[in-house]
């Protein structure tokens, strides 16, 4: 059983109130239109964040509230959540990006996208993903951190291609970002040494920089 996407309780309440509906009206619509045995108390619990509807219930609720499913999903993060926010079924998305449905389902279940460059571009376009959202949704944050750490501590030029495989950003822009990250990190290390060990000689500033390397990257890269 797949987990439900994050429910936007506040949006649900505002949409209901905007339509001039009471929780009882919503419950009636869910029962009459979708055959869901849901009472007003449960609708109120959803809106207060005390209970979370499953995907079937979210889809039905969107119908009753005359909104898109994505309007009821809070800040999607995973590939499944982005797909659900767009109201797409897994087989439909798989066909749209040129991936075998069974293969796509395995990737979504594992949280690790393994499509090629063309399929990745199609995925970003269909789901409307920014480069940063793409990296997170496809489970590549840790891989990106590892590559970036190597890039700033050694020769950044050698890591342009590995970074490009993870992030859908033009290589010329990646070269500029990696060069700036490398210079920033190296300047910090030089400053530490020039102050005669004021960093206690343990490279703490360097480690702090590396711990936040992905954040530093997105501050410079188009996200």
N, C-alpha and C positions, 0 to 999 in steps of 0.2 A: 504494500500500500504506500503510495507516494504522499509526502507531507503536503499540507495545504500551503498555498502562498501566503505571505504576510498580508493580513487584512487591514485596510484603512478604515478604522472604526469611525473616526471623525468625519471623513468624507461621506460615509454611509448616512450618518445622522443629518449632515447638512443637505444632502441630496433629498432625503425624505422630507425634511422640513421645507425645503425649497418647493416641493410639489404640494405642500399643504396636507401631507398624509400623516396619520397617527400610526404608531407601531401596529395597531390592530389592522389597519388597512394593508400594510405591508404583509402581515401574516396571512391575511385573506388572499392577497394576490399570489403569494407563494403556494398556497393550498389549491386555489381555483385554477391557476394557470399552469402550475408545474407539479401538482400532486404531492407537495411536500407538507408533511404534518408538523408545521412549525407554528408555535403560538406567539402572541405579542411579547411575553416575558423573555423568550429567547431572542427575539429581535432586539429588545432593549439590552440584553446581555452582550450581544454582538457590538452594539454601538458604544457600550461602556468598556469594551475590551476585556470583559469577564469570560467570554466564550469566543471561539473562533469558528466561523463557518468553513465547511470544506469546499472544494472547487465546484462541485455540483450546486451547492447552496449559493456560492458567490455568483455563479453564472445566472441562476434563477433570480437572485436579488437584483442583479444588473438589469434584467428584463423588467422587473417590477418597477424599478426606479428610473427606467428610461435612460440608462447610461451605458458606457462601455465597461467591459469587465476590468480593463486597466484602471478605470477611475476608482475602483474599490480595492486595488492592490497597492500596498505601500512600498515605495522604493525597491523595486525588484533587484535582486543581486545575482541569483543563480540563473543558469540557462533556462531551467524550467519556469522560473518566476517571470523572466522576460517573455517567454513564449506565451504563458498564461495571460500576461498583461496585454498581449496583442490579440488574445482570443483565438489562438491557433492551436490545432491539435498537433501532436507530435508527428504523425504521418504526413500531414499537410506541410509542416515546416521542412521536414526531411526532403520532400519532393521539390519544394521551392528552392532549396540550396543545393540540390543535386547529390543527396546522400541517401544510401539505402535506408529505409525506415527502421529496420532492425538494428543496423549499425548506429544510427542516430540515437535510438532509444538507449542503447548501451552507453553511449557517450554522455547522454543527459543523466542517466542513473548514476554514473561514476563521477560526474562533475568534471570530466576531463575531455575537452574537445580535441579531436585528432584529424579534423578536415584539412584539405590542402589549401593553398593560397586562394584559389578561385572560390572554393566553398566557404572559406572564412570571410571573404569579401561579401559574398551573397548573404551570409548569416548576419553580418553587421548591417547590411542594407535592409533586409527584411525586418529585423528586430529594432532597427533604428538605434544601434549601439554606438556610443562614442568609443574612441580607442581605449579609454580607461575602463568603461563598462565591459567592453569586449574581453579585456585581459582578466577581469575579475570573474565574469560569467563563465569563461572557458577554463577556469581553474589554473591560471598561469601566473598568479601573483608571486608565489614562492620561486618559480623558475626565473621570473624576471628579476627578483631580488638577487638571486645567485649570480646571474649573468652580469648585472650591474656592479655587484661587489667586485667581481673579477675585472671588469672594465676599468674601474677607478683605481684599483690597486696595482694593475699591470699596464699593458698597452691597450688603450681604449679602441684603437683601430681594429684590433683582432676580434672585437665583440660587436661590431656593427651588424654583421650578418646574423649572428645568433639572436640579437635583439630584434631585428627585423622579422624573424620567424615567429616571435612572440607578440609583437605589437604592430597593429596595422597603421603605421606612420611611414611616410616616404623616407627613404634612406638618407637623403641629404639632410633632412631635419634631424634624424637620429644621430648623424655624425656630429652635428652642431651640439646637440644635447649631451652626448657622451663626452665630447671634448670639454665642455663646460663643467660637467660633473667631475671629470678627472682633474681638471685644474683646481676646482674648489677643494676637493679632497686632499690633493697634494699640497696645496697652500696651507691647509690646516695642519698637516703633518710637519711641514717645514717650520711653521710658526711654533709648534710644540717643541721642536728640537732647538730652535734658536733662543727660546726662553730658558734654556738650560735645565729642562726637566720640570718646569712648573706644572706639567700634567702628570707629575709623579712618575714619569718615565714609563708608564704602563700603556700608553696609547689610548687612553680613555676617550679623548675627543674623537679620535679616528673611529673607534668602535661605535660611539654614539651616532656618528655620521652614517656609518654603514647600516646601523639598525634602522635608520629612517631613509634608506637609500631610495626606496620606491616613491616615497612622498617627495623627496628632492627631485626625482625624475619627472613626476607629473607636474611639478611647479614650473618646469622648463619646457616640457613637451605639450603638444596640443592634446587636450584631454576631453 
